[in-house]
Amino acid sequence: MDFQPRPDPTHRSWRVAVAVLCALLVVFAGVVQVAHTHADQMATHADCSLCVAAHISVQLTPSLAPAPVSPVVTAVEIEPICARATALSTFALFTRPPPAASPAA
């Protein structure tokens, strides 16, 4: 018999409270980013970390390692197409029939 204790309700409510707090933090950060303005209405603000983070772009760099080349080990041969099987095909697990009755001796 497997006995599994019931989870403590206070432990579950603590997890729910942390999840709600994280969700509210994400919503608050999104509202701050959208509503963020400066008094002088300049397009760039080098001293504002929020503006710098919003306008940063990813710089793509070319790959320095060349693509690996795999050598050909063996040539692949295509088997010829077999002729159509006849209507009476042979059974792969064929056993010989019983011996014929020999003439009475």
N, C-alpha and C positions, 0 to 999 in steps of 0.2 A: 504494500500500500504506500503510494507516494504522498507524503505530507508536505504541502507547500503552504507556508504561513501567508495570511492575507497581508498585503502591503499596508503600511501605516498610513492613514489618511493625511496626517500632517506632512509626511514625506512627499506624498503626491501633490499636495497643495503647494509645497515649496517649489517643486519642479515647474508647476503651472505658473507660479509667480515669476520665476526666472525667465520662462519663455515669453510671458507677456511683457516683461521689462525689456527684453532684447528686441521684441517686435516694436515696442514704442520708441526705443532708441534709434532703430533704423528709420522709422517714420519721421522722427524729429530731425535726424541728420538730413534726410531728403528734403524736408521743408526748408531747413536752413540753407541748403545749397540752392534751391529754386528761388528763395526770397532774398538771397544775398545781393546787396547793392552797395555802392560807394557814393559819397556825397558829391564828388567832383565828376562823376559819370565818365571817367576815362575807360578806355577799352582794356588796358592792361594795368595791372598792379603787381609789380615785382615783389613788393614787401608783404602781400597778403597770401598766406599759405593756402587758403581755400581757392583763390583765383588761380594760383600756380597749379594746384592739383586738378582743377577743372579743365585747364587748357593744356595739360601735358599730353603728349602723343607718344605712341610707341614707335621707336626707331628700329626698323627692320634691317638686319645685317645679313649679308650673304653667308652661306655655309662655307666654312673653310675646309672641311673634310670632303674629299671627292667620293662619289658614289662607289661602293665596292663592286668589283668585277669578279664574277664567278667563272672559272674555266670550264670548258666543255669536257666532260669525262668520257662519255660514250655517245655514239650516234644512235638515234632512235630509228628503228626500222618499222615500217608499217607492214603488218601481216596482210597477205592477199585475202580478198573476200572469198569465203568458202562458197562452194556450189550449194544450191538449195537442197535441203534434206528431202529424201524421197518420202512418200506417204508411209512406207513401212520402214521405220527406222529400227535399228538394232538396240536392244535393251542393254544398257551398260553393265548390268549385273547378271548377265545371261549365264545359266548353268546348263550343262549338257543334259539331254533327255535320258530317261532310264535306258539301260541296254536292251537291245532287241532280244526277243525270246529266241534262244538257239534251238535248232532241231533236236528232237528227242534223241538221246543217245542210247 
